[in-house]
Amino acid sequence: MKKTTALISALAALAIGAAPASAAKGVKYKGKTASGHPITFTLKNKRLYDMNSGIAVYCLPIQGGGKPSTGVDTFNYKGWAPLGGKPTEFTFMKKPAYYWNEVTTKHTLTTRLNRRTKAITGTQRIQYSYMVSKYPIGTFAIFSCLGNGKFKAKPVKG
């Protein structure tokens, strides 16, 4: 009887220990943005880790001359952002798609979990500006860039 009880308690301890180990990895999510770009991240402890996606960005000259430009920039970060609640804002230096040096970019992320389907929906917003020198020397054009859009991601099976 003691051997059976010890065996059952050992198996129960292994089963309990295995559940947190798989939960420690987190759940990988994959989806698309409203502009059709892929988005990936990991959900662990109500936090989104290592988001990587593309976002449509529009850059307009706000001073001086220049042509407006549109295209895709990256919306990614290494670290985490909370799931749900108020919009999360974070600022860091990165090299954008439209400029050759690093600029200060402001990212805003809002997310929501659908408890029934486990899908995560949200909005992304990126904003930055840069200055380009022109001819004659001493003149320049300032560009302001803004991108925003929605996304939907579902847990990756398997």
Secondary structure, 3 states (H helix, E strand, C coil): CHHHHHHHHHHHHHHHHHHHHHHHHCEEEEEEECCCCEEEEEEECCEEEEEEEEEEEEEEEEECCCCCEEEEEEEECCCEEECCCCCEEEEEEECCCCCCCCEEEEEEEEEEECCCCCCEEEEEEEEEEEEEEECCCCEEEEEEEEEEEEEEEEECCC
